[in-house]
Amino acid sequence: MLPSGEFMLHLGAVLWPVAVTIDIILRFVMIGIVPGNRRPTTAMAWLLAIYFIPVAGLVAYLLFANPRLSRRRLEKQARANESITNATSHMKLPEEFHSSEEWVESVVVLNRKLGAFPLDGGNKIEVLSNYKASLEAMREAIEKAQRYVHIQFYIMGDDEEYVGPVLDALEAAARRGVNVRLLFDHLGTLRVSGYRDLKKRLRASDIEWRAMLPIDPIGRRWRRPDLRNHRKILVVDGVMAFTGSQNLIEPGYKRESSHNLGREWVEMMIRVEGPLVRSLDVTFATDWWQEDDTTDVLSDLTEASHPLSLADQPGTTLAQVLPSGPGYESENNLRLFNTLMYSATERLNITSPYFVPDDSLLYAITTAAQRGLEVNLYVCEKGDQFLVHHAQQSYYQQLLQAGVRIYRYPAPMVLHTKCFTADDDVAVVGSSNMDMRSFSLNMEISVMMLGPEMVNAVNEVQDQYREISSELTLSEWRRRPRLQRWIDNVCRLSATLQ
C-alpha cells in the first residue's frame, strides 16, 4: 500500500490528464454550441468567459445564456398576436394618414408585421415631463374610474408623498366595485426597500395583483432570472392610458444612497385618449394572461374590436403601439429604431439613459451623422449602474468621430427618459432603452407618433435637457485617464453577455 503522500501524487498523475482532456473536449464542444442564434460579438464574449474562468463561465452560461421564455409563454404570445391580427384585420390606414415621405408608411407596415397592432388615428396625446405631476395625473384618472383599472409597472415602491396617493386611489376604486388589476415585475420590485410591506398592503386590499415573470423554483417557475417585464402602462376604463419611462416609485427610488446624493430620476410619460388606448390595453391584457390563466381579459378586449365613433376620437394624432421582448421572434424595437435612423434625412434627437448599442444600431446612428444629419444624443453624465455606464462610455469616441453631438445631463440626476425623434415626421416614446438588454431580454413597450405636433412636443422636452446639459467634445474625451478607458472597454465586453 502506498503512503498517503505518494497516493495523492499518483492520483493526481492519473486525474490530471483526464481533467485536461475533459477541459479540451468541453472547449471544443462549446465553440460549436455558443454561437448558435447569437451575434458573433455575444458569442465571443461568452467563449472568452468560458475559456478564462471555465467553471464560473460555464455556470453563468447555463444560468443566463438562454434569452428565451418558457414554451408556455411563447405559445401564449403567439396566440395573442394571432388574436390581435384577426381582430384588427379589417383596419386599414386611417383616412387622415398622409405623408410626403414614403418611408413613414413603410415603418407603419413594419410595426404592424412585427407587433400586430395597426396605426390608430384620432388620438389626443400629451407629453408629461414633471415627475410628481405625472403621478398626480394618474391618480386623478384612477379616481374617475367607473369600470376597470389596468396598471403595470416594472418597479413599484410605496411611500407617503408620491406613490401612496396612487395606491390610495386604487384601493378606493376597488372598494367601490371597480375591477382593479395590478402587475409588477417580480425581481424589479423585490429589490425595492419596503417590498414586504407593499405586498402586505396589496393583500389587505381588494386589488387583484400578480407578480410578472416570478422566480419560483419550488413552483417550477424558473427561467433565465434577468428576463424582465420592463413595461409601464396604466389604462382606465379603456378611455385613457399612460405609458413611458416612469416607474411607480418616488424619484429617488427609495435608495438611501440616492437621497444622500440628492439623486432623482428624470422621466417622460405620455397621457393618451382615443383609439390607441385599446392597443395599450391589449398589451396589458396579454401580460395579465401570461400570469393568470383563469381571467381571459385578452378575449374580452379583442372580440370587442368594433369601429370607433367620432366620439371615441378626441384628437388628431396618428400613433401605433409596438411591444417587444423575448416573446417575439424579432427584436421589434431594434428594427424600428434602425429603420427610422436610416430613413431620416434631416435630424435625429435621441435620449437614452443606457446607450449600449449592438453593431447594427451603432452603424445606423453613426451613418446618419456621417451623411450629414444633425444627430443629438442625450445621456447621463454619471449613470446609476456602474457596468452599463462604463460600457456606454466606450462608444463615445466612435460616436463623436462620426459627428454625433453628445450632451451629458448633470450628475447626480439620472436622465431616465427613453425617446427620440426623426425629422419632423416621427416621435417615439416608451420604456425601451437603446441597449442590448432592452432589445433582447426585456419586455418593452414603444409608442410611435406621427406628425410635427408630437415631434415638437417631444423635442421641446429634449431642448430643456440640452439647456442644462454639457456638450462632450472629442478633444475633451481623448484626454480622459487611461485607467478609465480600460474600465470602459472591459465593461463594454461584459455588456454583450446575453
C-alpha positions as CSV (number, residue, x, y, z in Angstrom):
1,M,0.0,0.0,0.0
2,L,1.3,3.4,-1.0
3,P,1.9,6.1,1.7
4,S,-0.8,8.8,1.7
5,G,1.5,11.4,0.1
6,E,2.6,9.1,-2.7
7,F,-1.0,8.0,-3.2
8,M,-2.1,11.6,-3.7
9,L,0.7,12.2,-6.2
10,H,-0.3,9.0,-8.1
11,L,-3.9,10.0,-8.1
12,G,-3.0,13.5,-9.3
13,A,-0.9,12.0,-12.1
14,V,-3.9,9.9,-13.2
15,L,-6.6,12.6,-12.9
16,W,-4.6,15.5,-14.4
17,P,-4.7,14.1,-18.0
18,V,-8.4,13.2,-17.5
19,A,-9.1,16.8,-16.4
20,V,-7.1,18.3,-19.3
21,T,-8.9,16.0,-21.8
22,I,-12.3,17.0,-20.4
23,D,-11.4,20.6,-20.5
24,I,-10.2,20.4,-24.1
25,I,-13.4,18.5,-25.2
26,L,-15.6,21.0,-23.3
27,R,-14.0,24.0,-25.0
28,F,-14.2,22.3,-28.4
29,V,-17.9,21.4,-27.9
30,M,-18.8,24.9,-26.7
31,I,-17.2,26.5,-29.8
32,G,-20.0,24.8,-31.8
33,I,-22.8,25.5,-29.3
34,V,-22.3,29.0,-28.0
35,P,-22.6,30.9,-31.4
36,G,-26.0,29.3,-32.2
37,N,-28.5,32.1,-33.0
38,R,-26.3,34.7,-31.3
39,R,-24.5,37.8,-32.5
40,P,-20.8,37.0,-33.1
41,T,-19.8,39.6,-30.5
42,T,-22.1,38.0,-27.9
43,A,-20.8,34.5,-28.7
44,M,-17.2,35.7,-28.5
45,A,-17.9,37.2,-25.1
46,W,-19.3,34.0,-23.7
47,L,-16.5,31.9,-25.1
48,L,-13.9,34.2,-23.5
49,A,-15.7,33.9,-20.2
50,I,-15.7,30.1,-20.5
51,Y,-12.1,30.0,-21.6
52,F,-10.7,32.3,-18.9
53,I,-12.8,31.3,-16.0
54,P,-14.1,27.8,-17.0
55,V,-16.2,26.8,-14.0
56,A,-17.7,30.2,-13.3
57,G,-18.1,31.0,-17.0
58,L,-19.9,27.7,-17.7
59,V,-22.2,28.1,-14.8
60,A,-23.0,31.7,-15.8
61,Y,-23.7,30.4,-19.4
62,L,-26.1,27.7,-18.2
63,L,-27.9,30.2,-16.0
64,F,-28.0,33.3,-18.2
65,A,-27.3,32.5,-21.8
66,N,-30.8,31.4,-22.9
67,P,-32.8,34.5,-23.7
68,R,-36.0,32.5,-24.4
69,L,-39.1,32.5,-22.4
70,S,-40.8,29.2,-21.5
71,R,-42.6,27.3,-24.2
72,R,-45.9,28.0,-22.5
73,R,-45.3,31.8,-22.5
74,L,-44.1,31.7,-26.2
75,E,-47.2,29.9,-27.2
76,K,-49.4,32.3,-25.4
77,Q,-47.7,35.3,-27.0
78,A,-48.2,33.7,-30.4
79,R,-51.9,33.1,-29.7
80,A,-52.3,36.7,-28.5
81,N,-50.6,38.1,-31.7
82,E,-53.0,35.9,-33.8
83,S,-56.0,37.2,-31.9
84,I,-54.9,40.8,-32.3
85,T,-54.2,40.3,-36.0
86,N,-57.6,38.7,-36.6
87,A,-59.5,41.3,-34.6
88,T,-57.9,44.2,-36.5
89,S,-57.6,42.7,-39.9
90,H,-60.4,45.0,-41.2
91,M,-58.5,48.1,-40.1
92,K,-56.6,49.9,-42.9
93,L,-54.5,53.0,-42.7
94,P,-56.7,55.8,-41.2
95,E,-58.2,58.2,-43.8
96,E,-56.3,61.1,-42.3
97,F,-53.0,59.5,-42.8
98,H,-51.0,61.3,-45.4
99,S,-47.2,61.8,-45.6
100,S,-45.0,63.1,-48.3
101,E,-42.4,60.7,-47.0
102,E,-42.9,57.1,-48.3
103,W,-40.7,55.7,-45.6
104,V,-43.1,56.7,-42.9
105,E,-45.8,54.4,-44.4
106,S,-43.2,51.6,-44.7
107,V,-42.4,52.0,-41.0
108,V,-46.1,51.7,-40.1
109,V,-46.2,48.5,-42.2
110,L,-43.1,47.1,-40.4
111,N,-44.6,47.8,-37.0
112,R,-47.8,46.1,-37.9
113,K,-46.0,43.0,-39.1
114,L,-43.7,42.9,-36.0
115,G,-46.1,43.7,-33.2
116,A,-49.6,43.1,-34.8
117,F,-51.1,46.5,-33.8
118,P,-52.4,48.9,-36.5
119,L,-51.9,52.6,-36.8
120,D,-54.6,54.4,-34.9
121,G,-55.9,57.9,-35.8
122,G,-58.0,60.3,-33.8
123,N,-55.8,60.3,-30.6
124,K,-55.2,63.1,-28.1
125,I,-51.7,62.7,-26.7
126,E,-50.0,64.9,-24.1
127,V,-46.3,64.7,-23.1
128,L,-45.7,64.7,-19.3
129,S,-42.2,65.5,-18.1
130,N,-42.8,66.5,-14.5
131,Y,-42.3,63.5,-12.2
132,K,-44.9,64.4,-9.5
133,A,-47.4,65.9,-11.9
134,S,-47.4,62.6,-13.9
135,L,-48.2,60.6,-10.8
136,E,-50.9,63.2,-9.9
137,A,-52.5,62.8,-13.4
138,M,-52.5,59.0,-12.9
139,R,-54.2,59.4,-9.5
140,E,-56.8,61.7,-10.9
141,A,-57.6,59.3,-13.7
142,I,-58.0,56.4,-11.3
143,E,-60.3,58.3,-9.1
144,K,-62.6,58.8,-12.0
145,A,-62.7,55.1,-13.0
146,Q,-66.1,53.5,-13.3
147,R,-65.5,50.1,-14.7
148,Y,-61.8,49.0,-14.5
149,V,-58.2,50.0,-14.0
150,H,-55.4,48.0,-15.6
151,I,-51.9,49.0,-14.3
152,Q,-48.5,47.5,-14.7
153,F,-45.0,48.8,-13.8
154,Y,-41.6,47.3,-13.8
155,I,-40.8,48.7,-10.4
156,M,-43.2,49.6,-7.5
157,G,-42.5,51.1,-4.1
158,D,-44.9,52.6,-1.6
159,D,-44.2,56.0,0.0
160,E,-46.4,58.6,1.7
161,E,-45.8,61.5,-0.7
162,Y,-45.6,60.2,-4.3
163,V,-47.0,56.6,-4.7
164,G,-49.1,56.4,-1.6
165,P,-51.9,58.6,-3.1
166,V,-51.9,56.5,-6.2
167,L,-52.3,53.3,-4.2
168,D,-55.0,55.0,-2.1
169,A,-56.9,55.7,-5.3
170,L,-56.5,52.1,-6.5
171,E,-57.8,50.8,-3.2
172,A,-60.7,53.2,-3.1
173,A,-61.6,52.3,-6.7
174,A,-61.6,48.5,-5.9
175,R,-63.8,49.1,-2.8
176,R,-66.4,50.9,-4.9
177,G,-66.6,48.0,-7.3
178,V,-64.1,49.0,-10.0
179,N,-62.2,46.0,-11.3
180,V,-58.5,46.8,-10.5
181,R,-55.8,44.6,-11.9
182,L,-52.2,45.3,-11.0
183,L,-49.0,43.8,-12.3
184,F,-45.4,44.5,-11.2
185,D,-42.2,42.8,-12.2
186,H,-41.1,40.3,-9.5
187,L,-37.4,40.9,-9.3
188,G,-37.7,44.5,-10.4
189,T,-39.9,45.3,-7.3
190,L,-38.4,42.6,-5.0
191,R,-35.2,44.6,-4.5
192,V,-37.1,47.8,-3.5
193,S,-37.0,48.8,0.2
194,G,-40.3,48.0,1.8
195,Y,-41.3,45.2,-0.6
196,R,-42.8,43.1,2.2
197,D,-44.9,46.0,3.5
198,L,-46.1,46.7,-0.1
199,K,-47.2,43.1,-0.5
200,K,-49.0,43.2,2.9
201,R,-50.8,46.3,1.8
202,L,-51.9,44.7,-1.5
203,R,-53.1,41.5,0.2
204,A,-55.2,43.5,2.6
205,S,-56.9,45.4,-0.4
206,D,-59.5,44.4,-3.0
207,I,-57.0,44.8,-5.7
208,E,-56.2,41.8,-8.0
209,W,-52.5,41.7,-8.3
210,R,-49.8,39.4,-9.8
211,A,-46.0,39.5,-10.0
212,M,-44.7,39.3,-13.5
213,L,-42.1,36.7,-14.5
214,P,-41.9,35.3,-11.0
215,I,-38.9,33.3,-9.9
216,D,-40.3,30.3,-8.1
217,P,-38.2,27.1,-8.3
218,I,-40.5,25.3,-5.9
219,G,-43.5,26.0,-8.1
220,R,-41.4,25.0,-11.1
221,R,-41.4,28.6,-12.4
222,W,-37.9,29.1,-13.5
223,R,-36.2,30.8,-16.4
224,R,-33.2,33.0,-17.0
225,P,-33.6,35.3,-14.0
226,D,-32.7,38.5,-15.7
227,L,-35.6,38.2,-18.3
228,R,-37.8,41.1,-17.1
229,N,-41.1,42.8,-17.9
230,H,-39.9,46.4,-18.2
231,R,-43.2,47.9,-19.4
232,K,-45.1,50.8,-17.8
233,I,-48.8,51.0,-18.6
234,L,-51.9,52.4,-16.9
235,V,-55.4,52.1,-18.6
236,V,-58.6,53.5,-17.1
237,D,-62.0,52.3,-18.4
238,G,-60.5,51.9,-21.9
239,V,-60.7,55.6,-22.5
240,M,-57.4,57.0,-21.0
241,A,-54.0,55.5,-20.8
242,F,-50.4,56.4,-19.6
243,T,-47.1,54.9,-20.7
244,G,-43.5,55.9,-20.9
245,S,-40.3,55.5,-18.8
246,Q,-41.5,56.3,-15.3
247,N,-41.8,53.6,-12.7
248,L,-44.4,53.7,-9.8
249,I,-41.9,54.8,-7.2
250,E,-40.7,58.0,-5.7
251,P,-38.0,59.9,-7.7
252,G,-35.1,58.7,-5.5
253,Y,-36.1,55.0,-5.9
254,K,-36.3,54.6,-2.2
255,R,-32.5,54.3,-2.1
256,E,-30.6,55.9,0.8
257,S,-27.6,56.5,-1.4
258,S,-29.7,58.4,-3.9
259,H,-31.3,60.6,-1.1
260,N,-27.8,61.3,0.3
261,L,-26.6,62.4,-3.1
262,G,-29.7,64.3,-4.0
263,R,-30.2,62.0,-7.0
264,E,-33.6,61.8,-8.6
265,W,-34.8,60.1,-11.8
266,V,-35.9,62.4,-14.7
267,E,-38.8,60.9,-16.8
268,M,-41.1,61.2,-19.7
269,M,-44.7,59.8,-19.9
270,I,-47.5,60.3,-22.3
271,R,-51.2,60.6,-21.5
272,V,-53.4,59.1,-24.2
273,E,-57.0,59.4,-25.1
274,G,-58.5,57.8,-28.2
275,P,-58.2,54.5,-30.2
276,L,-54.6,53.9,-29.2
277,V,-55.8,53.3,-25.6
278,R,-57.1,49.9,-26.8
279,S,-53.8,48.8,-28.1
280,L,-52.1,49.6,-24.8
281,D,-55.0,47.8,-23.0
282,V,-54.5,44.7,-25.1
283,T,-50.8,44.7,-24.3
284,F,-51.6,44.8,-20.6
285,A,-54.2,42.0,-21.1
286,T,-51.6,39.8,-22.8
287,D,-49.2,40.3,-19.9
288,W,-52.0,39.6,-17.4
289,W,-53.0,36.4,-19.3
290,Q,-49.3,35.3,-19.1
291,E,-49.5,35.4,-15.3
292,D,-53.2,34.4,-14.7
293,D,-54.8,31.6,-16.8
294,T,-58.2,32.0,-15.0
295,T,-59.0,35.5,-16.3
296,D,-59.1,35.9,-20.1
297,V,-59.1,39.7,-20.3
298,L,-57.5,39.4,-23.7
299,S,-60.5,37.8,-25.4
300,D,-62.8,40.4,-24.0
301,L,-60.8,43.2,-25.5
302,T,-60.0,41.7,-28.9
303,E,-63.6,40.4,-29.5
304,A,-64.9,44.0,-29.0
305,S,-62.7,45.5,-31.8
306,H,-65.7,47.4,-33.3
307,P,-65.3,50.5,-35.4
308,L,-64.9,53.6,-33.3
309,S,-67.2,56.5,-33.5
310,L,-66.2,60.1,-33.8
311,A,-66.9,60.5,-30.1
312,D,-64.1,58.0,-29.4
313,Q,-61.6,60.1,-31.4
314,P,-60.8,63.2,-29.2
315,G,-57.8,64.3,-31.2
316,T,-56.0,64.1,-34.5
317,T,-52.7,62.3,-33.7
318,L,-51.8,59.2,-35.5
319,A,-50.0,56.7,-33.4
320,Q,-49.0,53.0,-33.2
321,V,-48.1,50.7,-30.3
322,L,-45.1,48.4,-30.7
323,P,-44.5,45.8,-28.0
324,S,-41.2,43.9,-28.0
325,G,-39.3,41.3,-26.0
326,P,-38.1,37.7,-25.9
327,G,-41.7,36.6,-26.6
328,Y,-41.3,37.8,-30.2
329,E,-39.1,36.2,-32.9
330,S,-37.7,39.6,-33.9
331,E,-36.1,42.3,-31.9
332,N,-39.0,44.6,-32.7
333,N,-37.8,47.8,-31.1
334,L,-34.3,47.5,-32.6
335,R,-35.8,47.0,-36.1
336,L,-37.9,50.1,-35.6
337,F,-35.1,52.3,-34.3
338,N,-32.7,51.2,-37.1
339,T,-35.3,51.8,-39.8
340,L,-36.1,55.3,-38.5
341,M,-32.4,56.2,-38.2
342,Y,-31.6,55.1,-41.8
343,S,-34.8,56.8,-43.1
344,A,-34.4,60.2,-41.6
345,T,-33.0,62.9,-43.8
346,E,-32.5,66.0,-41.6
347,R,-32.1,65.3,-37.8
348,L,-32.3,62.8,-35.0
349,N,-32.8,63.7,-31.4
350,I,-32.2,60.7,-29.1
351,T,-32.5,60.4,-25.3
352,S,-31.5,57.1,-23.6
353,P,-30.2,56.6,-20.1
354,Y,-28.5,53.3,-21.1
355,F,-27.0,53.6,-24.6
356,V,-25.1,50.3,-25.3
357,P,-25.9,49.6,-29.0
358,D,-25.3,46.5,-30.9
359,D,-23.3,46.8,-34.2
360,S,-26.4,47.5,-36.3
361,L,-27.7,50.4,-34.2
362,L,-24.2,51.8,-33.8
363,Y,-23.8,51.8,-37.6
364,A,-27.2,53.3,-38.1
365,I,-26.6,56.3,-35.8
366,T,-23.0,56.9,-37.0
367,T,-24.0,56.6,-40.6
368,A,-26.8,59.2,-40.0
369,A,-24.2,61.6,-38.7
370,Q,-21.8,60.9,-41.5
371,R,-24.3,61.5,-44.2
372,G,-24.9,65.0,-42.9
373,L,-27.8,64.7,-40.4
374,E,-27.9,66.6,-37.2
375,V,-27.7,63.9,-34.6
376,N,-28.0,64.8,-30.9
377,L,-27.7,62.2,-28.1
378,Y,-28.7,63.0,-24.5
379,V,-27.3,60.7,-21.8
380,C,-26.4,60.9,-18.1
381,E,-23.2,62.5,-17.0
382,K,-22.9,59.8,-14.4
383,G,-25.2,56.7,-14.6
384,D,-26.7,54.8,-11.7
385,Q,-25.4,51.4,-13.0
386,F,-21.6,51.0,-13.0
387,L,-21.2,48.4,-15.7
388,V,-23.7,49.9,-18.1
389,H,-22.4,53.4,-17.6
390,H,-18.8,52.4,-18.4
391,A,-19.9,50.2,-21.3
392,Q,-21.8,53.2,-22.7
393,Q,-18.8,55.5,-22.4
394,S,-16.8,53.0,-24.5
395,Y,-18.8,54.1,-27.5
396,Y,-18.4,57.9,-27.1
397,Q,-15.2,58.3,-29.2
398,Q,-16.7,56.4,-32.1
399,L,-19.9,58.5,-32.0
400,L,-18.0,61.8,-31.6
401,Q,-15.7,61.0,-34.5
402,A,-18.7,60.3,-36.7
403,G,-20.2,63.7,-35.9
404,V,-22.8,62.8,-33.2
405,R,-23.2,65.6,-30.6
406,I,-23.3,64.1,-27.1
407,Y,-25.0,66.1,-24.3
408,R,-24.5,64.9,-20.7
409,Y,-27.3,65.6,-18.2
410,P,-25.7,66.8,-15.0
411,A,-25.0,64.5,-12.1
412,P,-26.3,63.3,-9.7
413,M,-29.6,63.3,-11.6
414,V,-30.5,60.2,-13.7
415,L,-31.9,61.1,-17.1
416,H,-34.2,58.1,-17.4
417,T,-36.3,59.3,-20.3
418,K,-36.4,57.0,-23.4
419,C,-37.5,58.8,-26.5
420,F,-36.3,60.0,-29.9
421,T,-37.5,61.9,-32.9
422,A,-36.7,61.6,-36.6
423,D,-37.0,64.8,-38.8
424,D,-40.4,66.4,-38.3
425,D,-42.2,63.2,-39.0
426,V,-41.9,60.7,-36.2
427,A,-41.5,60.7,-32.4
428,V,-41.1,57.5,-30.3
429,V,-41.7,57.4,-26.5
430,G,-41.7,54.3,-24.3
431,S,-39.9,52.0,-21.9
432,S,-37.1,50.8,-24.2
433,N,-33.5,51.9,-23.7
434,M,-31.1,51.7,-26.6
435,D,-29.1,48.9,-25.2
436,M,-28.8,45.2,-25.9
437,R,-30.8,44.2,-22.8
438,S,-33.8,46.2,-24.0
439,F,-33.6,44.7,-27.5
440,S,-33.2,41.0,-26.5
441,L,-34.1,40.4,-22.8
442,N,-36.7,42.9,-21.6
443,M,-40.4,43.1,-22.5
444,E,-40.8,46.7,-23.6
445,I,-43.5,49.0,-25.0
446,S,-42.9,51.8,-27.5
447,V,-45.4,54.3,-29.0
448,M,-44.7,55.7,-32.4
449,M,-46.4,59.1,-33.0
450,L,-46.6,60.8,-36.4
451,G,-46.6,64.5,-37.3
452,P,-44.9,67.7,-36.4
453,E,-47.1,68.4,-33.4
454,M,-45.9,65.4,-31.4
455,V,-42.3,65.7,-32.7
456,N,-42.3,69.3,-31.4
457,A,-43.8,68.3,-28.1
458,V,-41.1,65.7,-27.5
459,N,-38.3,67.9,-28.8
460,E,-39.4,70.7,-26.5
461,V,-38.6,68.5,-23.5
462,Q,-35.3,67.4,-25.1
463,D,-34.4,71.0,-25.7
464,Q,-34.9,71.6,-21.9
465,Y,-32.4,68.7,-21.3
466,R,-29.9,70.4,-23.6
467,E,-30.2,73.8,-21.8
468,I,-28.8,72.3,-18.6
469,S,-26.5,69.6,-20.1
470,S,-22.9,70.0,-21.0
471,E,-21.7,69.0,-24.5
472,L,-18.9,66.5,-24.6
473,T,-16.2,67.3,-27.2
474,L,-13.9,64.8,-28.9
475,S,-10.7,66.6,-27.7
476,E,-12.0,66.5,-24.1
477,W,-12.9,62.8,-24.4
478,R,-9.5,61.9,-25.7
479,R,-7.9,63.4,-22.6
480,R,-9.6,61.1,-20.2
481,P,-7.4,58.9,-18.0
482,R,-6.0,55.6,-19.4
483,L,-7.5,53.7,-16.5
484,Q,-11.0,54.9,-17.3
485,R,-10.5,53.8,-20.9
486,W,-9.5,50.4,-19.7
487,I,-12.5,50.1,-17.4
488,D,-14.9,51.3,-20.1
489,N,-13.6,48.7,-22.5
490,V,-13.8,45.8,-20.0
491,C,-17.4,46.8,-19.2
492,R,-18.2,47.0,-22.9
493,L,-17.2,43.4,-23.2
494,S,-19.5,42.4,-20.3
495,A,-22.4,44.2,-21.9
496,T,-22.5,41.7,-24.7
497,L,-23.0,38.7,-22.4
498,Q,-26.7,37.9,-23.2
